[in-house]
Amino acid sequence: MSLIGFVDTVAQEWKKALVDAEDHMRRPEIHLTNMVTNEVVQFCMLPEEIRVRTASNFRSYNIIERGEVKLPKGERLTSVTWNGLLPSARMLLYSFIQHAVWEQPIEIVRALTRWRVAGDKLRLLITQTAVNMDVYLKTFDTEYAGAHGHIKYTIDFIAAKEMKIMTVEEADAQKARAKESSAFEIQRRAAMKSNVGARIAQINGIWELALIVTGNGGDWERLADLNGWSDPANIDLSDPTTWVMY
């Protein structure tokens, strides 16, 4: 081989190495962390596609003479699912395998099965995507493929949301507190209007009105907007019970 041919060969190999390195850096990664035990599973072989499903939960109503009407009522939990392969050591020669995070397929199956049965909360992170969320492992189906130890799998996650469980007594107490708070707010607003009404003779313009109502005369513009007073210099302050104060 001539010197020029040798240099060309080296240049081509160097270019190929750079392309492979850049492709490896851009390659997404899937990290799954057990929030209870702090164990981590990273999938060394990426699936062809990952499906993320989000949707609103609609409630249907049948209104006379208008037909069926659907209104949004909350949100359905997000789900993430994909089909993949847990490769055996025979596939470590291939460049698309992330060798640094490879584990024996059976060990990953045992860990994920244990997490699913225990109902542990997990953190799912898929780099280069918007998926970074707390989840539960809903289903994990496996199939042993061929004689080389590969394992095909289907995995399905459901978003984890905090849920506060209360006894009947606690729920009733919370409702009572909310009712008392609402009644107190109504009484406070009525007292404020009554106080403003008692001082009506002392009010000289909307600035002083804002000072009495909000404690800040600079709020007069917001007060005028709330009440639809287009000309703050010429407003009717005779009936304070009709004012919108905040």
C-alpha positions as CSV (number, residue, x, y, z in Angstrom):
1,M,0.0,0.0,0.0
2,S,1.3,3.4,-1.0
3,L,1.8,6.2,1.6
4,I,-1.1,8.1,0.0
5,G,-3.4,5.1,0.2
6,F,-2.4,4.5,3.9
7,V,-3.1,8.1,4.8
8,D,-6.5,7.9,3.1
9,T,-7.4,4.7,4.9
10,V,-6.4,6.2,8.3
11,A,-8.4,9.3,7.5
12,Q,-11.5,7.2,6.6
13,E,-11.2,5.2,9.8
14,W,-10.8,8.3,11.9
15,K,-13.8,9.9,10.3
16,K,-15.9,6.7,10.9
17,A,-14.8,6.7,14.5
18,L,-15.8,10.4,14.9
19,V,-19.2,9.6,13.4
20,D,-19.8,6.6,15.6
21,A,-18.8,8.7,18.7
22,E,-21.2,11.5,17.8
23,D,-24.0,9.0,17.1
24,H,-23.3,7.4,20.5
25,M,-23.5,10.8,22.3
26,R,-26.8,11.6,20.6
27,R,-28.3,8.2,21.4
28,P,-31.2,8.4,23.9
29,E,-31.0,6.5,27.2
30,I,-33.7,5.0,29.3
31,H,-33.2,5.1,33.1
32,L,-35.6,3.5,35.5
33,T,-35.0,4.2,39.2
34,N,-36.8,2.6,42.1
35,M,-37.8,5.5,44.4
36,V,-38.1,3.0,47.4
37,T,-34.8,1.0,47.1
38,N,-32.8,3.4,44.9
39,E,-32.0,0.5,42.6
40,V,-31.4,1.6,38.9
41,V,-32.1,-0.3,35.7
42,Q,-30.8,1.1,32.4
43,F,-31.8,-0.5,29.2
44,C,-28.7,-1.2,27.0
45,M,-30.8,-1.7,23.8
46,L,-33.3,0.9,22.7
47,P,-36.8,0.0,21.4
48,E,-37.8,1.1,17.9
49,E,-40.5,3.3,19.3
50,I,-41.9,4.4,22.6
51,R,-45.6,5.3,22.9
52,V,-46.8,8.0,25.3
53,R,-50.6,8.4,25.8
54,T,-52.2,11.3,27.5
55,A,-55.9,12.2,27.3
56,S,-58.6,14.2,29.1
57,N,-61.4,12.4,30.9
58,F,-64.8,13.5,29.5
59,R,-68.1,13.1,31.2
60,S,-71.3,12.9,29.0
61,Y,-74.6,14.6,29.7
62,N,-77.8,14.3,27.7
63,I,-79.5,17.7,27.6
64,I,-83.1,17.8,26.4
65,E,-83.4,19.3,22.8
66,R,-79.7,19.7,22.6
67,G,-78.5,16.1,22.4
68,E,-75.4,14.7,24.1
69,V,-72.8,17.1,25.5
70,K,-69.4,16.1,26.7
71,L,-67.5,18.2,29.2
72,P,-63.9,17.6,30.5
73,K,-63.8,16.2,34.0
74,G,-60.2,15.8,35.1
75,E,-57.4,14.1,33.2
76,R,-56.6,10.4,32.6
77,L,-53.3,9.2,33.8
78,T,-50.4,9.2,31.3
79,S,-49.2,5.9,30.1
80,V,-45.8,4.9,28.6
81,T,-45.3,1.6,26.8
82,W,-42.9,-0.1,24.4
83,N,-41.7,-3.4,23.1
84,G,-38.0,-4.3,23.4
85,L,-35.3,-6.9,23.6
86,L,-33.0,-7.7,26.5
87,P,-29.9,-9.0,24.7
88,S,-27.6,-11.8,25.9
89,A,-23.8,-11.4,26.0
90,R,-23.7,-12.7,22.4
91,M,-24.9,-9.3,21.1
92,L,-22.2,-7.3,22.9
93,L,-20.2,-7.2,19.6
94,Y,-22.8,-5.0,18.0
95,S,-22.3,-1.2,18.1
96,F,-26.0,-0.4,18.9
97,I,-25.7,-2.1,22.3
98,Q,-24.7,0.2,25.2
99,H,-22.0,-2.1,26.6
100,A,-21.4,0.0,29.8
101,V,-24.9,-0.6,31.2
102,W,-25.5,-4.2,29.9
103,E,-26.8,-6.7,32.5
104,Q,-27.8,-10.3,32.3
105,P,-31.4,-10.3,30.9
106,I,-32.7,-12.6,33.6
107,E,-31.4,-10.2,36.3
108,I,-33.4,-7.3,34.8
109,V,-36.5,-9.5,34.6
110,R,-36.2,-10.5,38.2
111,A,-35.7,-6.9,39.3
112,L,-38.6,-5.5,37.3
113,T,-40.9,-8.3,38.3
114,R,-40.1,-7.7,42.0
115,W,-40.8,-4.0,41.6
116,R,-44.1,-4.6,39.9
117,V,-45.3,-7.1,42.6
118,A,-44.2,-4.7,45.4
119,G,-46.0,-1.8,43.7
120,D,-42.9,0.5,44.2
121,K,-43.0,4.0,42.8
122,L,-40.4,4.4,40.0
123,R,-38.8,7.4,38.2
124,L,-38.8,6.9,34.4
125,L,-36.3,9.2,32.5
126,I,-35.9,8.9,28.7
127,T,-33.3,11.4,27.6
128,Q,-33.9,13.5,24.4
129,T,-37.6,13.2,25.1
130,A,-40.1,14.9,27.4
131,V,-40.6,11.8,29.5
132,N,-39.3,12.4,33.1
133,M,-42.0,11.3,35.5
134,D,-42.9,9.2,38.5
135,V,-44.7,6.0,37.4
136,Y,-45.8,2.5,38.5
137,L,-45.0,-0.6,36.5
138,K,-48.4,-1.7,35.2
139,T,-47.5,-4.7,33.1
140,F,-44.3,-6.5,32.2
141,D,-44.6,-9.5,29.8
142,T,-41.6,-11.5,28.7
143,E,-40.9,-14.1,26.1
144,Y,-37.6,-16.1,25.8
145,A,-36.4,-15.8,22.2
146,G,-34.1,-18.4,20.6
147,A,-31.3,-20.4,22.2
148,H,-28.9,-17.5,22.9
149,G,-30.6,-16.2,26.0
150,H,-32.3,-13.1,24.5
151,I,-35.6,-12.1,26.2
152,K,-38.3,-10.1,24.3
153,Y,-40.5,-8.0,26.5
154,T,-43.5,-5.6,26.6
155,I,-43.5,-3.0,29.3
156,D,-46.3,-0.6,30.3
157,F,-46.1,2.2,32.9
158,I,-48.8,4.4,34.4
159,A,-48.2,7.8,35.8
160,A,-48.0,7.9,39.6
161,K,-50.2,10.6,41.3
162,E,-50.3,11.4,45.0
163,M,-53.6,10.3,46.6
164,K,-54.6,11.4,50.1
165,I,-56.8,8.8,51.8
166,M,-59.1,10.1,54.6
167,T,-61.6,8.5,56.9
168,V,-65.2,9.6,56.8
169,E,-64.7,11.6,60.0
170,E,-61.7,13.4,58.5
171,A,-63.5,14.2,55.2
172,D,-66.6,15.5,57.2
173,A,-64.3,17.7,59.3
174,Q,-62.6,19.1,56.2
175,K,-66.0,19.9,54.6
176,A,-67.1,21.6,57.9
177,R,-63.9,23.7,58.0
178,A,-64.4,24.8,54.3
179,K,-68.1,25.7,55.1
180,E,-67.0,27.8,58.1
181,S,-64.3,29.5,56.1
182,S,-66.8,30.4,53.3
183,A,-69.3,31.7,55.9
184,F,-66.6,33.8,57.5
185,E,-65.6,35.3,54.2
186,I,-69.2,36.2,53.4
187,Q,-69.5,37.9,56.8
188,R,-66.2,39.7,56.3
189,R,-67.2,41.1,52.9
190,A,-70.6,42.2,54.3
191,A,-68.8,44.0,57.2
192,M,-66.5,45.7,54.8
193,K,-69.4,47.0,52.7
194,S,-71.2,48.1,55.9
195,N,-68.0,49.9,57.0
196,V,-67.7,51.7,53.7
197,G,-71.3,52.6,53.8
198,A,-70.9,54.1,57.2
199,R,-68.0,56.3,56.0
200,I,-69.6,57.3,52.7
201,A,-69.9,60.8,53.8
202,Q,-66.2,61.0,54.4
203,I,-65.2,59.7,50.9
204,N,-63.9,62.2,48.5
205,G,-63.2,60.4,45.3
206,I,-62.2,57.0,44.1
207,W,-58.7,57.2,45.5
208,E,-60.0,57.4,49.1
209,L,-62.5,54.7,48.3
210,A,-59.7,52.4,47.2
211,L,-57.8,53.3,50.4
212,I,-60.7,52.2,52.6
213,V,-61.5,49.1,50.6
214,T,-58.0,47.7,49.9
215,G,-55.8,49.7,52.1
216,N,-54.0,51.2,49.1
217,G,-55.3,54.2,47.2
218,G,-53.2,53.2,44.2
219,D,-55.6,50.3,43.6
220,W,-58.2,52.8,42.3
221,E,-57.7,51.8,38.7
222,R,-58.3,48.1,39.5
223,L,-61.4,49.1,41.5
224,A,-62.7,51.2,38.6
225,D,-62.1,48.3,36.1
226,L,-63.9,45.8,38.4
227,N,-67.0,48.1,38.7
228,G,-67.0,49.3,35.1
229,W,-66.5,52.9,36.1
230,S,-65.3,54.5,32.8
231,D,-65.0,57.9,34.3
232,P,-63.5,57.6,37.9
233,A,-63.9,61.3,38.4
234,N,-67.7,61.0,38.1
235,I,-69.0,57.9,39.8
236,D,-72.0,57.1,41.9
237,L,-71.0,56.1,45.5
238,S,-74.5,56.2,46.9
239,D,-75.0,52.4,47.1
240,P,-71.9,50.6,48.3
241,T,-73.7,47.2,48.4
242,T,-73.5,47.1,44.6
243,W,-69.8,47.6,44.4
244,V,-67.3,44.9,43.4
245,M,-64.5,45.4,45.9
246,Y,-61.9,42.8,44.8
